[in-house]
Amino acid sequence: MTDAGSPTPSAVLAAPLPPLADEAVLADYENGSPALAVAIANALVRDWCGWHIAPTLTETLILDGSGDRVQMVPTLRLLDLHSVTENDRPIDLAKIRWSPTGYLRRPIAWTTRERGVRIEITHGWPTPPPLLVGVVLGIAKRAKDTPASAVRARTAGPFSEQLTVSADGSIGGVALTQVERDLLAAYRIVPLA
């Protein structure tokens, strides 16, 4: 039994976790590192879209079963379906219809088991679509050029600068604008509620 101030045994870590970012990364960010800005922009776009998009990959995915006759696959460019297992049993691919937008259909319902569907697929674009490249570069440029600072304007001698303020009132940091979201919408897997 633990007292109210002690962490539960499942919350105790064997060793401290490494930080997600450290002082060196902060210095790179504050100095406008192009490599860091591009890495952040790529991650932001892929996270928001819900899949890798490009390049074309062959990979094995483990999915929660839908419990319906349609099983969603986290891709919007399915090129080939190599194998499917459900609850550790192989499924005859001739009994499955699939669409390039990531739907696997069959006449009976898929399992409802978490991690009950395992698929091997080839998916994604061979190279990033130009529209995505443009969005990523725009985000990276903004991340590189806009310091993560609360300062909105500064003057030094005859020079002054006014920083762009986001619609939410923030300066610095990185977030997708509404225009970028609109441009990326065709590449986004919309999460089900």
N, C-alpha and C positions, 0 to 999 in steps of 0.2 A: 504494500500500500504506500502511496506517495502522498506527501502533504500538498496543499493547494499551491505552494510556491515552487514545487519541483516539477521539472518537465517530465512528461510521460516517457517511459523507456523507448518508445518508437521515435521520439523526437530527439534523442541523444545521438549525435554523430560521432563516429569513430575518430575522424580527423576533420579539421576545419576545411571547408570548401574553398577552392581558389576563387578569387574575385572574378566577376564577369568582365570587369575593366579595372585597370590599375592606373597608377600615376603616370606611367609612360604613355599609355593610351590617351589619358586626359591631355597630356602635353601635346601629343600628335594632333588631337582634336582641336585644341586651342590654337595651334600653329597652322591649322588648315591643311593637314596632310591629305593630298589627293588620294592616296591608297586607302586610307581609313574612310574618307568620304564615299568612295566608290563601294567599298565593302559594306558600309552602313546602308547605302541606297539599294544595293542588290538584295540585302537581307530584308529590308523594309518591303520592297516590291514582292519578293517571294513569299514572305510571311502573310502579307495582305491578300495575295492571290491564292494562297493555300496549297501551292505545289511548286515544283522546281522550274517549270516552263521550258527551259532549254539547258543543256543539250538533250539530244535523244538518248535515253537510258534504257537498259534492260535491267529490271530490278524485281525483287520479291516484296510484296506488300502483305501485311497481315491486317485484316479489317474486322470490325465488329459486324456481325450479320445484321441484315436489314429487317428480317422477319417478313419481307414482302417478296413479290416475284421479281422485283428490280433491286439489284445491288449496285450502289454507287461506288465508283472507283475514283480516287482523288487525282484526276487528270482531265484535261479538256482536249487532249490530242493522243488518243489511244491508237497505236499503230498495229499492235499484234498482241494476242492473248495466247500465251504459251502453255500455261497449266493453271488448274484451279483445284483446290482441295477445300472441303467443307467438313468441319469437325473431324479433321485428320483423315478423311476419306477422299480419294481422287474422284473428280467429276468428269464425265465424258464431255469434251468440248463441243461435240456435235449437238448436245442438248442445250447449249447456251448460245444466244444471239447477243452480239455486243455492238455498241456504237462507238464511233470515234470520239464522242463527247464523254465517254466513261460510264456508260450504263451497261450492266450485264443483265440480260433478261432470260427467264426460263418459265416453263408452265407451272412449276410449284414454288412455294415460298422458300426463301433462303433461311438459314438458321437464325435464331435470335441470340445466339451465344456471342459474348464479347470475344474478339480475336478468333472467331470461328471460321473465317474465310481467309484462305491464303492463296494469293495469285502471283503468277510471274507474268509480267507484261513488258512490252517495249512501248515507250511513250515520250512525248515532248518534241519540240522543234529541233532540227539539227543545229541551227544557229538562232540566236534571239531575234524575234521579229523587230524590224527597225523602230516601230512605235515604242516598244518596250525599252529599247536602247535609249531613245530620246528621253523617256520619262526617268530612267535610271540616271542618265547624265544630268538632267535638270535638278533632280534631288541631290545628287552628289555636289553639283556646283553650289547649290544653296547651302548645303552642309559645310562645304569648304569655306565659302565666303562670309557666312553669317556667324559671328562668334556666339558661343553659348553664354550670353551675358544678359544681365537685366538692364544694361545701359542702352537707351534708345537713341541718343544723340550725343556726339562729343565734338569738341572744338579744340584745336591746338594751333595757336597763332592764326594765320590766315586760312587754315584748312578746317573744314567741318564736314561731318558725315551724319546722315540720318539713316538708321537701320530700318529695314522693312519690318513691319509689325504684321504678324499673321492674323487671320480673322478672329482667332480665339484670344488675341491680345499678346501672344507670346513672341519673344524674340529669341533666335538661336534654337538649338535643338533641331530635331528633324521629325516632321510629320507629313503625311500625304495631304496635298491640297485637294479640294473638291474637283478641280479640273483634272488632276492626276488620277484620282479615283474614277472619274468618268472615262478617261482614256484606258485605264487598266481593267475596266468592268468586263470586257470581252474575254479576259484571261483569268478571271477570278472564279474560283469554286465557291459558290454561295453556301455558307454553313446552314444546315437544317436546324430549325428551332427545336 
